[in-house]
Amino acid sequence: MSVSYLTPEGFKKLKEDLDHLRSVERARISAQIAEARDKGDLSENAEYDAAKEAQGLLELKISKMEEVMANARIVDESQLDTSKVLILSKVKLRNPANKMEFTYTLVAEQEADLKAGKISVNSPIGKGLLGRSAGDIAEIHVPNGTMKLEILEISR
C-alpha cells in the first residue's frame, strides 16, 4: 500500500470511523449472526448467509482502514510550499473558456468531498494541477476531453 498523506482532522476522522466499525458494527453483525443461528438449520438459512457475508465485508473494510492508518503521514500545513501545487494546497482556478473561477483544496482520497471544495490528488484535475505554479495553464485530461484551467493563486 502506498503512503496516504492526511490532515490531522482527516486522520482523526479515519480513526473515529475505524473505532465505530470495530466496536458498534462488529457487535451488530455478531448479534445478527447469533439471531439467524437460533432460527435453526444453517444450510437453508438465508439470513445466516447474509449476516456472514456482511461480516466478511466489514472485516475487509476494517483491514483496509487499518492499512491506510498504518501507512498514513500527517501533513503539517504550516510547512507547505505555496509556490507550487501540492497536497493540501488551496488553489484558485479560472476556466479560460467560460471565465468561471473556483477554488479547490487538494486532499488525500479518503478526505475528498466535492461539496466542501476538497478534491483528491488522484482525481484527473488533482493530478493535472500537482507541481504547477501560479500563472500556469494546466491542460487536464478529463473523461469528456481536455480542459484548460489557469492557476490564479496557491495558498494554504
N, C-alpha and C positions, 0 to 999 in steps of 0.2 A: 504494500500500500504506500502511496506517496504521502508526503508531508502535507498537512492541512494547516493553513495559516488562518487563525481565528482572532477576533477581537476578544477582550476579556468578557464582554457581555455574551458573545456567541458561545464561548467556552462554558460559561455559567449556565446558559440555557440548555446546551447539549448535556451537561451533567445532570440538570434537573429532569430533563426528558428521560435520560437513562435510568435515573433513580426511580422515576414513576413507573417505567416499564418493569423494572426489577421487583419493586415492592407491590404495586397495585395490579398491574396487568397479569403478572405471573400468578398471583393469588386468585384472580378472577378466572383465569383459564383452568387452573387446577380444580377450582370448585365446579366448573362446567364438566370437566372430565369425571370427577367423582359422582356428580349427579347423573351423568349418562351411564356410568358403570353400574349404578344402583338400579338402572332400568332393566337389567337382565342380560341376555345373550349378546355378547360383544361382536359376534361375527355378522349379525344383521342389524347393528345399531348405527344408524347414520349420524346421530348426534355425537356419539363417541368418536367416530371417524373424523367428523368436522372439528371437534374440540382438539383432537390430537394433531390435526393439520394446522390449526390455529396456533397451537403450542410450538410446533416446529417453525412456523413463520416468525413468531415472536422471538424465539431463541436466535434465529438468524439475524433479525433486526438488532437485537441486543448485542450480538457478537460484532456486527458491523460498526455499531456505535462505539463499542469498546475499542475497536481497532482505530477508528478515527481519533478518539481521545488519546490513545497511546501514541499516536503519531502527530498530534496537534502541537503547533507552536503558537504561542500567544504573541501577537504583534503589538509593540509599543508605538502607538500612533504618533507620539511626540518625536520619535526618531526618524520619521519618514521624510524622504527627499521629495520636495514638491516641484522639482524641475522636470520630472517625467512621471508618467502614469504608472503607478504600482498598485499592489493590492492595498485596499483601504484609502486610496486616493479618491477625493471628491472631484469629479470632472464636469465642468460646464461645457456643453456642446451646442453647436448650431448645425442644422441641416441646410447647406447652401441652396438646395433645390427649392425648399419652401420657406426658408428663413426662420423656422421654428427653433427655439432654444429650449434646452432641458438640461437637467443635472442628474448624474448618476454617481453612486459610490460603488466602487468595485470591491466585492467581498468574496469570501470563500463560498463554495457551492452550498454548504449547509446553511448559510446565513442569507442567501439570496431571497429578496422579497420585492418584486417589481412595484407593488403599490407603495412601498416605502422608499422607492428610488434606489434600491440596492440590487445590483446585477452581479452575476457570477463572473469571475475572471475566466471561467471556462466557457462562457457563452460566446457566440460569434462576435458580438460587439465588444465584450470584455477582452477577448484575445486580440481583436483589431486595435484596441486602444493601448494595451500594455507596451511600455517602453517609449511611447510617443511624448512629445513636448508640446507646450502651449504654442499655438500658431500653426501646428501641423494639421494637414488634412488627411485623415485616415480613410482609406478605401477598404470597406468591410464587406466581406462576402457573407450574405445572409441567404436564407432559403429561396427568396424570390429575386435574387440577383445581387448586384453590388450597390452599396450605399456609401455615400461620402459624408463624413462628419468632420467639422472643423472644431479643433480643441481650442476653446476660448480661455479657459482658466483651469488650473490644477491647485487644489488646496487639501487640507486635512479634514 
